[in-house]
Amino acid sequence: VEEVWLPRADALAEAVAAMAVDLRDVPLLSHTHGQPATPTTMGKELAVLTYRLQRQLRRIEGAEYLGKINGATGTYGAHLAAVPEADWQEISRTFVEGLGLTWNPLTTQIESHDWQAELYADVARFNRVLHNLCTDVWTYISMGYFAQVRGQGTVGSSTMPHKVNPIDFENAEGNFGIANALFEHFSAKLPISRWQRDLTDSTVLRNMGVGLGYALLGYDSLAKGLGKLEVNPQRLDADLDAAWEVLAEAVQTVMRRHGLPNPYEQLKELTRGKGISAEALQTFIEELAIPAEAKVELKKLTPAGYVGNAAAQAKRI
């Protein structure tokens, strides 16, 4: 985990962070519940995923690796029989900590494996965030927000030569699914051992490398896919320009600030289920009983410009 998995996971998280910074100023129409919503930027949405990945990495980097040396059932029976005057608990602690491990002072025949269950659960959660990244980017590709760089030996569809399929993201999803099926079983199974010892953990632990291996395959596929992406600003701008209704949030909030009655209900009547044109929204704003300077600021708003501090958030990641 420390020598192979963490460096690769770190590198992938850094690649996503770099994309977030690069795309911080690219406006993106949000889609909460699959419907047009308050705009953001592509970089800010990647920054959200980056923060989630970084948080899991911090947990994994801080994981405790426990060890013990206390006899067949954790009682120091043989130790005390051989050298009864020795402080075997202190000897045990010193020996285990000397190996760079955290000493577990109370065990059965085995170290209880709780720390391993915690570690594999965190690795699985890291993979689940990446799975979320795969599905989001796959959907953005399907909407035309991202294009995939042609060439690089890509065949595309077997019968439809116009297509460049998002196979890297699909392969990554599949590998994360297999890896997490194993990790989730590890997390559920490893804390359980009948009485003072059973061997069910032994066969399970032999597959730790298999789970990590599938995760690494997923990271390779995802990194390859991210390297092929190009933003399609024309498609992004077109969807934003067709969704002036997303500015209803800003307008009704300013109306509320100036004490106008029922601002939410007025904007709901104006926009819900039918959208609205730029001209219709400008007319609505002009008729509002709010200060002239407030009208001027509202009329300056466009869907592409209504992104708050999204770019700054992405830059900070």
Secondary structure, 3 states (H helix, E strand, C coil): CCCCHHHHHHHHHHHHHHHHHHCCCCEEEEEECCEEEEEEEHHHHHHHHHHHHHHHHHHHHCCCCEECCCCCCCCCHHHHHHCCCCCHHHHHHHHHHHCCCEECCCCCCCCCCHHHHHHHHHHHHHHHHHHHHHHHHHHHHHCCCEEECCCCCCCCCCCCCCCCCCHHHHHHHHHHHHHHHHHHHHHHHCCCCCCCCCCHHHHHHCCHHHHHHHHHHHHHHHHHHHCCEEECHHHHHHHHHCCHHHHHHHHHHHHHHCCCCCHHHHHHHHHCCCCCCHHHHHHHHHCCCCCHHHHHHHHHCCHHHCCCCHHHHHHHC
